[in-house]
């Protein structure tokens, strides 16, 4: 049994083992705000607030999926919007075949996306750096132009969702969709937290830092990285499922490389490799975007430089800044 020697106790950082009050308080406050959004929308008669909050959660879910690959595994993918688009198209196409059950749609899109992600990951993960980025981008563009060319399914104009995915008495209720989204975001966050502390998470994070050393101790990193890539794709597909039910529409624009870029910005802005970072990053980006839209019609010209400045100033992201403040506070306590 290992014990701490007096010298090792002395080297233990001040405040270690204490509850990270600042971060925990921020999470609790964020959870309360998110839980209260439907009630606020109903009392204030502000339906748009619920729509905006739902949109934030959709992109937070997709960013959380990308964070598994990018934040924990160091896999910079420019193709994760492809999985969002596939998830959205699966819902519309299955309704065209008379399958309205949400559970069957989730099962089918999960199977399709898992196969596609396995194929893409198997090829892309045999490369590194810019080659990996370009391969993921190439596959995303392939599916983008595939759906553009399918005129029977709307082509570049997209398709309308005839009715929401069927979930019994909850079908079509905006509040039910919102709480389902919130539950999925919480479940993915909890799963990511458990993953980080597991052997799987340890190998994945170690391979991000130095893959050769991991392989030198007899552990093959490819199965771990491929599994992480597929998991991240499935979470993005789930976000696509919610997105098409939220908007009632799907188009090839959902698969565009610019959407993948936005997801990367959300992860980096919130804090890559953190649990709450994707949610914070998605909320920050979309709320800033909404504010700029109400201020000027040239909002895109302002948003680009603003994002660059925010990323440069916050190297660890918004949530990383909060964690740093929490660490500073812990070290200051006796």
Residue pairs with C-beta under 8 A, 6 or more apart in sequence:
4 12
13 330
13 331
14 330
14 331
14 332
14 333
14 334
15 327
15 329
15 330
15 331
15 332
15 333
16 330
18 330
18 333
20 323
20 326
20 330
21 326
21 329
22 322
22 325
22 326
22 329
23 276
23 322
23 323
23 326
26 276
26 322
27 276
30 276
30 279
30 280
34 53
34 57
34 182
35 182
37 49
37 50
37 53
37 178
38 50
38 174
38 175
38 178
38 179
40 46
40 49
41 47
41 49
41 50
42 175
47 174
50 174
50 175
50 178
51 174
51 246
52 286
52 290
53 178
54 174
54 177
54 178
54 181
54 242
54 246
55 246
55 286
56 279
56 282
56 283
56 286
56 287
57 178
57 181
57 182
57 185
57 242
57 279
57 282
58 181
58 239
58 242
58 243
58 246
59 239
59 262
59 263
59 266
59 282
59 285
59 286
60 185
60 266
60 278
60 279
60 281
60 282
60 283
61 181
61 184
61 185
61 188
61 235
61 238
61 239
61 242
62 80
62 84
62 235
62 236
62 239
62 240
62 263
63 263
63 266
63 267
63 270
63 278
63 279
63 281
63 282
64 185
64 188
64 189
64 192
64 235
64 278
64 279
65 80
65 83
65 188
65 231
65 232
65 233
65 234
65 235
65 236
65 238
65 239
66 77
66 80
66 232
66 236
66 263
66 264
66 267
66 278
67 192
67 232
67 267
67 272
67 273
67 274
67 277
67 278
68 192
68 195
68 228
68 231
68 232
68 235
69 75
69 77
69 80
69 228
69 229
69 232
70 76
70 77
70 232
70 264
70 267
70 272
71 267
71 271
71 272
71 273
71 274
71 277
72 192
72 195
72 196
72 201
72 204
72 205
72 208
72 228
72 273
73 204
73 205
73 207
73 208
73 225
73 228
73 229
74 207
74 208
74 209
75 125
75 132
75 225
75 228
75 229
76 132
76 133
76 264
77 124
77 132
77 133
77 136
77 229
77 232
77 260
78 133
78 134
78 136
78 137
78 140
78 257
78 260
78 261
78 264
79 120
79 136
79 137
79 138
79 139
79 140
79 257
79 260
80 136
80 140
80 232
80 233
80 236
80 260
80 263
81 140
81 236
81 254
81 255
81 256
81 257
81 258
81 259
81 260
81 263
82 116
82 139
82 140
82 143
82 144
82 255
82 260
83 113
83 116
83 117
83 233
83 234
83 236
83 237
83 240
84 236
84 237
84 239
84 240
84 243
84 254
84 255
84 259
85 143
85 144
85 147
85 240
85 250
85 252
85 254
85 255
86 109
86 112
86 113
86 116
86 143
86 237
86 240
86 255
87 109
87 113
87 236
87 237
87 238
87 239
87 240
87 241
87 243
87 244
88 240
88 241
88 243
88 244
88 250
88 254
89 147
89 153
89 240
89 244
89 250
89 254
90 105
90 108
90 109
90 112
90 113
90 237
90 240
90 241
91 105
91 109
91 161
91 165
91 241
91 244
91 245
91 250
92 153
92 159
92 160
92 161
92 244
92 250
93 153
94 104
94 105
94 108
95 105
95 161
95 162
95 163
96 153
99 105
99 108
100 163
100 165
100 166
101 165
101 166
102 165
102 166
102 167
102 171
103 167
105 165
105 241
106 238
106 241
109 237
109 240
109 241
110 234
110 237
113 233
113 234
113 236
113 237
114 230
114 233
114 234
116 233
117 229
117 230
117 233
117 234
118 226
118 230
120 135
120 136
120 139
120 229
120 233
121 225
121 226
121 229
121 230
121 233
122 226
123 135
124 132
124 135
124 136
124 139
124 229
125 132
125 222
125 225
125 226
125 229
127 135
137 257
137 260
140 255
140 257
140 260
141 257
143 255
144 252
144 255
144 256
144 257
145 252
147 153
147 155
147 252
147 255
148 155
148 156
148 252
149 155
153 159
154 250
154 251
155 252
156 251
156 252
157 251
158 249
158 250
158 251
158 252
158 253
159 249
159 250
159 251
160 248
160 249
161 244
161 245
161 247
161 248
161 249
161 250
163 171
163 172
164 171
164 172
164 177
164 245
164 248
165 171
165 241
165 245
167 176
167 180
170 176
170 180
177 242
177 245
177 246
180 242
181 242
184 238
184 242
185 279
188 235
189 275
189 276
189 279
192 275
193 275
195 201
195 204
196 205
196 275
200 224
200 227
200 228
203 214
203 219
203 221
203 224
204 224
204 225
204 228
205 273
206 213
206 214
207 214
207 221
207 224
207 225
211 221
214 221
215 221
236 263
240 254
243 254
244 250
253 259
262 285
265 281
265 285
265 307
265 311
266 278
266 281
266 282
266 285
267 277
267 278
267 281
268 281
268 311
268 317
269 280
269 281
269 284
269 285
269 307
269 310
269 311
269 314
269 317
269 318
270 276
270 277
270 278
270 279
270 280
270 281
270 282
270 284
270 317
270 318
270 319
271 277
271 280
271 281
271 316
271 317
271 318
271 319
271 320
271 321
271 323
272 317
274 317
274 319
274 320
274 323
276 319
277 317
277 318
277 319
277 320
280 317
280 318
280 319
281 317
281 318
281 319
284 310
284 318
285 307
288 303
288 306
289 299
289 303
292 299
292 302
292 303
293 299
296 302
314 320
314 321
316 323
316 324
